[in-house]
Amino acid sequence: MKLRIETRAPTRIDLAGGTLDIWPIYLFHPGALTVNCAITRYASCVVETQASRSQEIHLVSRDTKRRESFPSLEALERARRYRLPLLAQLVRFFRPRTGLTLTTDSQAPAGAGIGGSSAMAVAICAALDRLTGAALRLEDWIHISRDAEAIVIRVPTGTQDHYPPAFGGASAIHLEPGGERREEIGCDLDELERRLVLCYTGKPKQHGINNWEVFERHIRGDRRIWRNLARITDVARRLFAALNRNKWEETGRLIREEWEFRRRNLPTISTPVIDRVIVAARRQGAMAGKVCGAGGGGCVALLIDPAARVRVEAAISAAGGEVLPHGIDREGVRIRVGAKRRFEEP
């Protein structure tokens, strides 16, 4: 019998502490954490099994307009290269016993830095887990997704990008010896939603390379990188506390501080467009702005006075950015099986 499983997972805005989540950097900065929130720009996955006994596996990415097919799981596992490597690696992990078509789509622009590939990986894990009956935990999907991404990009990856897709909401990811743990932030999510603006500044030339270079220099003992990440650790902790108290002025000041330390790590983290967007938005009522993810392009997140939204968004467009409408996702990854009209919890 033919089966259809649909999943969707939110992307995220990171507010402080990025890069610290890459092992083993956080071990050298006691108290390290990242602060982020899930947003309503989704990665989605549809898994459809074959009505016949066909063992063919078809992988399709709608947003990148790529596809590839294999006559069987064994053929997929024997392949040396993939056109859609993240999809293929996750199929390899779950090893479905039936033929299928796995189709993905994403509302994150190319190289946006809002965790689009991580959200995609979590959505795929949710669909394949339901198909195979693996019954793994959300935390298992997070670690499987992280490792699959590392295999694909061939550099170390962190875990902060995978928690918002799995759980939704606003979170602090505490990075501790032996593993990480999630703590929900107790801020007013409606108010945070009113105060966030997201804009896209263009695709980075080398997406993700900044994080790898910072990681490499940190491991080599670069004192400037160590100092900056130590300061980012301290700022992230204070930002977590400010958000818990709904202290928006203090939150804005700390996001500004975090961005100043972050951009000092490498000259390629910011770009002329990013700088123009943040300066123009600040002049029109934005309290703070910072790049999302590794930088070099992608998205900028801004904390604003809600009364200034119209002016800030106009300034962003005039400076060369594209405003991306969004809200805060409160649910995390969701699953829909067959003809059900609503998504359900995993």
N, C-alpha and C positions, 0 to 999 in steps of 0.2 A: 504494500500500500504506500502511495506517495505521501510524504510528510513534508511540511513547511514550517520552519522555525525562524522567527524574526527577532533580532535583538538590536538595542541601541544603547550607547554609552556616551555620557557627556565629556566634552573637553574641559580644559581648566585655565584659569588665570593664576599664575604664581606671584605672590605678593612679596615674599622675602625668603632667602635661604636656599635658592637654587644652586646647583653644583655640589653643595654640601652632601647631597644624598648619594653621591657616587662612592661606592666602597673603594678604598678604606679611608677616604678623606675625612669623613665625620669622626673617625676614631681619634684623630689628632686635634679635634676641637670639641672638648667636653660640653655637653648641653646643646649640641647642634640640632637644629630642627628646620623644617621648611613650612611655610604658611601658604595655603592656596585655597581656591574655591572652584567648584564645578560650575560650568556654564551651559546654557541651553543651545549650544552648537554641537551637533551630535555626529558621532561615527555610527554607522549602521551595518548590519550583516544579515543576510538571508541565506539559510541553508535549505535546499530542497533535495530530497532523495528521488531516485528514479522509480517510475512505476514498474519497470521491468527489473530483471536481475542484473542489469548492467553494472559493472564495477568501475565505470569511467568516472574520473574526477575532473570537474571543470572549475577553474578559478577565474573570477571576473572582478575587475575594479572599475566601477562606473566613473568615479571622479578622475582617474588617471587614464581611462580608456584603454586599459590593457587586459589581456586575457591569455590563458594557456590551459591546455588539457593534457590529461594522462590516461592511458587505457586502464590503469589500476593503481591502487595504493603502492604496490611494490615498484611500479614504474616511477611513480613520484619519488619514492625514497631512493631510487637508483640514480636519479637525475643529478647532475653536477652543478647546474645553474638553473635559476628560476627567473622568470619575468616578474613574478609576484612573490618574492622570497618570504615576506612575513606571513602571508597566507599559507604558503607551502610548509613553512616550519611548524606552524600550529597544527596543520593537518597531520604532519609527521608525529607530533606529540600525542594527539588524541587517537590516532589510528582507527578511524571509523571503519566498520565492517561492511559498509554498503557504498555503492556509487553515489555521488552527490554533485550538486552545483553550489558553489559558495560564492556569493556576490556581495561586495562591499561598496559603501559609498561614504563620503565625508563632507561635512559642512565647514571644515577647516581649510582655509586657503593654503596653497603650497608653501611649505616652510614657515608656517605662521608662528610656530613656537608656543602653541597652546595645547600641546600634547595630543595632536591628532592621531599619530601612529599608535600611541599608548592606548587611547580610547578605542581605536580600531581593534587592537589586540585583545582588549578586555571583552569587547562585543563578540569577537570570534570565539574566544574561550567559552563565553556563556552559551553560544549556539552549539558548539561542538560538545560541550559538557552535557547539555540536555539531549543531544542526539545519541551520544554514546552511553549515557547513564553513569558517567564517571562520578558524579555527586561530590565534586571537590568544593572547597570553601572559597569565598571571595579572595581571601589572602593567597590561596594557592593560584588562582587566576592571575593575581598581581605578579607573583614571582615567575610564573610560566611566561607571562607577557614580557617581563623585564629581560629574561634570559633569551627569549626568541628574538627580541630586538637587538640584543648584544651580538647574537650569532649573525644577524643580518648586516649590521653596520660595522661589525668587527672592532669595536672599541667598548670599554666599560660603560654601562648605563646605570642610572639610579632608579629609585622606586617612587619618588614623589609624584611623577606624572600618572601613575597607575591607580593611586588611591581615589582621586576625584571621580574617574570613570566608574569605579567599583561601588563607592559609597555615596557620592553626591555631597552637597552641602559645603560648608567651610571647615577646614581641618588644619591642625598642626600635626606634622609627621615627625615624631621624635626619633632621632637617629642615635641608636645606642649600641654598645658592644653586644653582639649576639643577635641583633636584628632591630627592626623599627617597629613603632607602634603608633596608631592613629588616635588623636584626641580631637573630638569635635569642638569647634570654637563656639563660645556662647554668645556671639554678637547677634544683633537684630538683623537677620538676613534680608528682610524687606528694605531696611535702611541701607545696608551695604549694596544691595541691588540698585537702589536709586543713586548711589554715589559712584558707581563704576561705569567707565566708558572704555570701549575696546576699539582700537583701530589697526588696520593693516597697512604696512609701509612698503610692502614688496617682498619678493622671495629672496632670501640670502643667497649669495653666490656659492657658499660652501656650508650648507645647513648642518649645524651641530659641531662644526670643527672648533669653535671657540671653547666649548666645554672640554673637549679633548685636550686642547693646548693648555688650558688652565690646569686640568688634572695632571698632565705630564710635568708641567713646571712645578706644581706643588710637590709631586713625588720626588722630583730632583732637589727640592729644598729651596726653591726661590723664595727669599725672605719677604719680598713685596707681596707675592701671592699669599703667603702664609698670613701676613698681617691683615691683608684685605679680607680674607675668609674668616679670620678670627673676629674682625669687626662686624662682618655680615652675620656671624653667629650671634653676637651680642644684640645686634639690631633686630634680628628675627625673633629672639626671645622677648624683647621689649615690645615688638609689634604684636605678638601673640597676646601679651598682657593688655595692651591698649585696645585691641579688638574685643577682647572679653569684657571690657568695661564700656564699650561703645564710645570710646574717646576718639572722635573723628579727626580733630585738629592734630592730636598727637600721632594718630595713624598716618596722616598725610606727611607730617614731618619725618617720620621714620622711613616711609617709602622713599622720600627724597634722599635721605641719608644712605639707605641701602643701595640706591641707584648710583650714587656718587662713588661708593666703594667698589661696586661691581664694574663700572665702566673703567676704573683704573687698572683692572686686571689686564686688559688687552685693548689696543687702540681700535681693533676691528669689532668690538662689541656694540658700539654705537655707529651710526651713519649720519650723513648730513640730513637726510629726511627725518630720521628719528629725532635728532636734535631740534630741527625746525618744528616738528609736531609738538614736542614737549614744551618748548619755549612759547609757541603761539597759544597752546592750550592754557598754560600758566597765566598768560596775560589776560585771558578771558574768564578766569575763575577756577581753573583746575588747581587742586591743592598739591598734586604730585603726579609724576609719570615715571614709568620704568619700562624697559623692554621685557617681553615675555620670553622665557626659554633662553637659548644660547645667544640670541642677538645677531647682529650683522644684517638685520632686516627683520622681516616677520611682523609680529604685532607689538603694539605698545598699549599698556593698561594705564588708565588715568583715574585717580580719585578726585572727585569734583564736589563742589557745592551744588546740590541738586537744582537750585535756582539758576545756575549758570549753564545748564546742559545745552540749550539751544545755541548759545554763544560759543561754547567750547567745541561742539560738533561742527559748527561753521568754520571755526578757526582750523580744526584738523583738516577739513577738506581743502581749505585754501593753502595749507602747508604741504599738501601732497599726500595726505593719508586718506584711507577709506574707512569710514565708521562701520563697524560690524554690530548690528543690533543683537542683543542677547539678554537673558536673565540669569538668575542663579538656579541651577538644577538642585532640587532637594531630594532626589530619589536614587541617583546612581543607575547602574546598568539594569535594564528591564528586558523581559522575554515575553514573546507572544507565540503561541503554538497553534497551527492550523487556522481555523476561521475565527478565532477569538478577536473581538474588537479592541480590547484594551491590553496594554502591556501589563505584566505582572512581575512581582519580585522574583529573584532567582530562587 
